[in-house]
Amino acid sequence: MLRSVILRAAGDARVKSLVATAPVSRNVVARFVAGESVDDAVRATRGLVQDGLRVSLDHLGEDTTNPGQAEATTKAYVSLLGRLADEGLTSGAEVSVKLSAVGQALDESLATHNARSICEAAAAAGTTVTLDMEDHTTTDSTLRIHRELRADFPSTAAVIQSYLRRSEDDCRDLAACGSRVRLCKGAYKEPESVAFRSRGEVDRSYVRCVKVLMNGSGYPMVATHDPRLVAIAGALVRQVGREQGSYEYQMLYGVRPDEQRRLVGAGETVRVYVPYGDQWYGYLMRRLAERPANVTFFLRALATKS
Ligand code: FDA
């Protein structure tokens, strides 16, 4: 309920202006975002890699309908990848890309072209790309682009959201063709016609999907902070006899950092999703919507500081 209210409010121009300009937003944002510059991103990556974690970097920005902006975002990724290579960080760090930020809403072939440039730069730097998944109206297009890119860059990963009713079938397709797949619950406001609404249904779908992925020939990436689902994934690993390193856990920057390090200590591969850049509004609103305690934290900061 609260999640749905926040996600609806996030689209309101007045709310956006209030949140984006409130000085305190910067402090709240610092909890979930590594910083605004590439230097900030590199610094955060180095710290995490030194702690035994891996990283997927997200240059923040989404939903552009401007080809110039799509090209600028593509260039930002290409230069980030060059910088990561120069810093010797590409064995531990890859990038996550939102296709809407590289032109998907304008033209699928433009987004494919731009995403291909990023995959080429990643391959040259010795690392990989994950295509983030956005709202359900983009799922077919994103999976088409993923299929096309995998023909030349087989390690390109897709993301599946367990709240979508279609996801078990999508997992089956991706597991059969040996893809890297990040499985998450899903962060957008979706209609009941396409998405499960209750937490129990979303979690049960997650378990069905992770079973399919663990039994498949691909590389499952279990992206959740939910302790129960982390435990279930671990039990499945033992049941199907997967070796450590043939799958990984993923969590968001700033969320359950102790658990991230506990898993690394147990010999697991753990990748932290690290967003950076000044276009943090949509990302922040999705993180607030996930957890009422984050909203309380934000409102308390607003009340005391603004
Ligand atoms: P859930 O929301 O049930 O949280 C379980 C527990 O984790 C909470 O009780 C709390 O302790 C902790 N927690 C979760 N979120 C928190 C937060 N924001 N702040 C503090 N504590 C929190 N979505 C999407 O639609 N497309 C995508 O491409 C991605 N990509 C992605 C990458 C990675 C690495 C992760 C971890 C997540 C995503 N997501 C995503 C987001 C995902 O869909 C989902 O919204 C969040 O991960 C929250 O769901 P959980 O599985 O953590 O469970």
Residues whose N, C-alpha, C, O or C-beta is under 5 A from the ligand:
A	BS01	FDA	D132 M133 V159 Q161 C184 K185 G186 A187 Y188 A223 T224 H225 D226 Q250 M251 L252 V255 Y273 R287 E290 R291
